[in-house]
Amino acid sequence: MPAISVEKLGKTYVVPVREPGARAALRSLFRRESRQVTAVGAIDFAVEPGEVVGFLGPNGAGKTTTLKMLSGLLHPTAGHATVLGFVPWQREHDYLRRMTLVMGQRNQLVWDIPVADSFERNRAIYRIDAARFKRVVGELTDLLDLGALLERPVRNLSLGERMKCELAVALLHEPQVLFLDEPTIGVDVTMQRRIREFIAGYNQRTGATVLLTSHYMADVEALCKRVIVIHHGRLLFDGQLSALVASFATHKTVTVELAGPAPDLSDYGEVVSREGERVVLRASKADTPKLTARLLADLPVLDLVVEDPPIEEVIERVFAAEAAP
């Protein structure tokens, strides 16, 4: 049985509209006009227990709205979903004790009190017994290096320190399903890597199911073998990350380092960048073997690397293909 099952799930908002000006304002007192805005439109997918799945799309695609429905914060206007066998928006206590929602721009910690006191507050909310609470806090403190932070008020923490504590407080009750909405937003590269390592470790240690949204493709590449891509509330792709790259990456990136200053290599392929002896070229998949053979035969090559394009570029191609008539 899937941990998360979504069938024709949709969310539509009714938004009031009126023209500018005093006359339109007066008219709206007697006759309000509105229009419907579809945030999520009839999407289907399932996530198996223990999977870590990337949930991708541009701003306004419907990612956060979907996570809010699956966590029980919003009621859908169409379709059905279950998480761990529960209907999320019924908000049963047994369900709320087995899931968590972490939003990078929202706080669970109380701003003016020490982090440890926020932990105690969540212990009371989730009715975690003292022995289990002590064990989990100890594990999370070690994994996230929280020791020096627990006695400090949240307002005195840096953004990276606060995000670590937000993750910890969200996991005190050891949830089986994690909805992570931009968990590394705004933190530096080092902290992003530590948070990714923690999420991967938590998944391996507990078998928790993770649905992750992120604009940092390094998060997705490090954590997710499978991705779901949505745009304008519609599902565009659901499959292996490698299959997404294979389907939409029509070219390869060739990085060549030469023994001396690089000449003009535009005859070999599209020059993406050049810096001293290092040149980055782009070529179609079909032409890449021929290109590398020519480079090795014609030039004093010290190093040559052939790679797929960055996943950000692949995702952009998915959206471009969807927008094309």
N, C-alpha and C positions, 0 to 999 in steps of 0.2 A: 504494500500500500504506500503510495507517495506520501512524503512528509507534507508537501504543499501541492494542492490540486486546484487549478483555476480553469473554469469553464465559462466562456462568453462573458467574462467579467467586464463591466462597464461603469463609468461614472460621468454623469452629465450635470452641469451646473446651469441654473437659470440666472442670467445676468441682466440687471436693469440697464436700459439705454435711453438716452434722450439727447436731442440736439442742444448746442449751446444757446444761450440767450434767455432773456426774461420771459418771452412769450412761451418758449418750450418748457421753462420751469413751471410756469403757471398751468400749462396744459397737463403736465405730468401729475399735478395734484389731483386731477379728475380721471385721467386715463394713463396708467403706467404702461410703458412698452418694455418688452424684454426680448432677449434672444437666448438660445441654448448654446452652450459651449461644451463640447465633448472633450473631457480630459483623458479618459481611457475608453476605448471603443471595442468591446467584445473580444478580449484577448484570451487565449488558451495556452496553458503550459502546465507542466508538472515537474516537481523537484523531488528526487529520491532521498531517503534518509542518509545523512552524512555528506551529501554533495555540497560543494561550494560553487555557486553559480553567479556569474557577473550579469547584472541587469543594467544595460547600457542604453543611452540615448541622449540627445541634446537637451538643453534647458527647455522645459515645457513639453517634453515628450510624454509625460504621465508616469514617470518612475516613482516619484515620491507619493503621488496619489495612490498608486497601486500598493506601495508598502504600507501606507496608512490604512487602506482597506484590509490588507492581510493581517495587520496588527490590531484591528478592531477600532481604530480611531474614526473611520469613516464608514458609512453605509453605502453600498453600491446602488446604482439605479438599474442595473441589469446584471444577469448572470449569477454565478454561484462559485464559492470557493470553500475549501476546507484546509485547515492546518492542523496536523497531528490528530485528524479526525474531528476537530471542532470547527464550527462556523464562527469566524473571528469576531464579527460585529455583534454576536450575542454576548460577548465579553464574559464568558463563564470564568469563575475564579480558577478552576483547574487549568484552563487554557492560559490565562494571564501569568500563572506561576511557571509556565513551561516555555515562554517566549520572551524576547526582548527586542526593543527598537532603539537603535542608536542613531541619532541624527547629529551630524557634525556641527550644525548651527543651533542646536537646542540643548538646554542644560537640564540634567537631573540633579546635579549638585546644588546645594544651597549656598548662595554667594557669600554670605557674611559669617559662616561658621566653618570650623575645621573640617577637612575632608573626612576624617574619622567619624565625626558626628553625622554627616550625610550617610555614611555607611550604616551607622546604627539606625538611622531613620528607615532605610530600606530593609534592614533586618526585621524591624517591627512590621513594616508593610507586608512583607512576604512571609512573616512568621517563621523565620529561620531559627532553628534551635541553636543554643550557644556554642556547642561543640562543633557543629557543622560550620557555623559562621566563622569561628576562630580558624578552622582548617582552611576554608576558602579564602579568607582575607590573607592568611599566611602565604598561600599559593600565588594569589594575584600580586601580592606585594613583592614576592621574589621574581615572578615572571616579568613584571612591569617596572621593577626597581622603584617602588613607591615609598620606601621606608622614610625618607626625609620629607615627604610631602604630606603625610597623614595628619600631622598636627597643625598644618598651616591653613589659614582661611582660603577659600577658593579664589577670592578676589586678588590674592597675592601670588597666584600661580601664573606662569607663562601659558601661552596657548597650547604648546606641546605637552606641558605638565598636566594641564586641565584635561586634555583629550585622553591621556593615559588614565586619569582618575575617572573620567566619564565611562570609559570602557569597563573599568573595574567595577564601578557601582552598578552598571547594567548587567554584570555577570555574577553578582553575589549569589543569586538564587539558582545558579547553574542551569540556565535555559537550554532547551533542546533545539530551539530554532532561533537564529539570529537574523534580524533584518537590519542591515548596516547601510545607512544612507550617508555617503560621503564621510566615512570615519576618519580620513586623513586630511580633510580640507584645512588649508591654512597653516599646516605645520611644516617644518623644514624637512629636507630630504632624509636626514638621519633619523628623525622621529617617524617619518613615513615608513621607513624600512623596519624599525622596531615594532611599530603597530602591525605591519603585515606579518612579521615573524610571529607575533603573539597570536593573531587570528589563526594562522596556519597551525600553530601548536595547540591552540584550544580545540580546533576541529579534529586534529589527530588524537588528542587525549580523551575527548569526550564523545566523539562521533556526532557532534552537533551539525545541523543543517544550516547553511549560510546563504542568504540572498544579499548580494552586495552591489550597491551603486557607487560609481566613482568616476570623476573626470580625469583621474590620474591613471593612465593606461598601465603604468608600472604595477599598480595594485592588482589590476585584472590579470596581467601576464604572470604575476608571482603566485596568485591564489586560485585562479579559475581555469579549469580545463574546458568548461562549457560556458557559453554566453547566450543571453537573450537580448536582442536588440529591438527597441521600439521607437517609433517616431510618429508624432501627431496622434498618440494614443493607439497606434496599430502595431502589431507585431510584424517585424521585417525578417528576423532571422532567429532560429533557435537550434543550436548545435554546438559541436566542438569548436573551440577557438582556432584550432589548426585548420578546420574545414572553412571557417570564415576567411582566414588568410588565403587559403587555396582558391576560394571562389572569387574573391574580389581583388586579390593582389595580382595584377597583370604584369608586373615587372619585378626586377631584382635591383638591389643596390650593391654596387661594386666599389669597394674602397681599396685603392692601390697606393702603396708607398714606394717611392723611387729612390735610387741611390744618389740622385742629384736633383737640382731644381726641375720641377715638372714642366714639360712643354705644353703647348695647346693640345688637349686630348679630345676636342669636340668631334674629330673624325671617328673616334671610337664609340662614342655614345653621348647622351645628354649629360653635360657637366653640371652637377648639383652644387658642388662647392670645391674650393681648392685653397690649400694653405701650405706654402712652402713645397715640400716634397710629397705632400699627401693630397690626393684628389679623390672625390666621390663622384661616381658616374651612375646613371640610371639607364637600364636597358630592359627590353621585353624579356620574358622568360625564355622564349624561343631563341633569342639572339645572345643570351648570356654566355653559353659555352663558347661560341665563336669569338665573342668579345674578350673573354679571359685568355683564350689561346693567342689572340693577336697581341694583347698586352704583354704576355710572357715572352712571346717571340721577338717583339720589336723593341722592348724597353728594359732597362736595368731594374727589375722589380725586386725590392727587398721583402715586401709583404703584400698579400692580396687576400681580401675577405669578401665573400659573396653572402648577402643576407636578404631575407624578406624585408619589405618596407615596414616602418614603424606601425604598430597596431592603430595609432591615431589616424594615420592616413587610410588604413583599410576601412575603419569605421566611417570616415568621411565619404569614401566611395560607396558604401552601403546607402548612406543618406542621399548622395547624388543620384544613384540609380533609382531610388524611390521617387525622387522629385522629377526625374526625366519624364516627358510625355510618352 
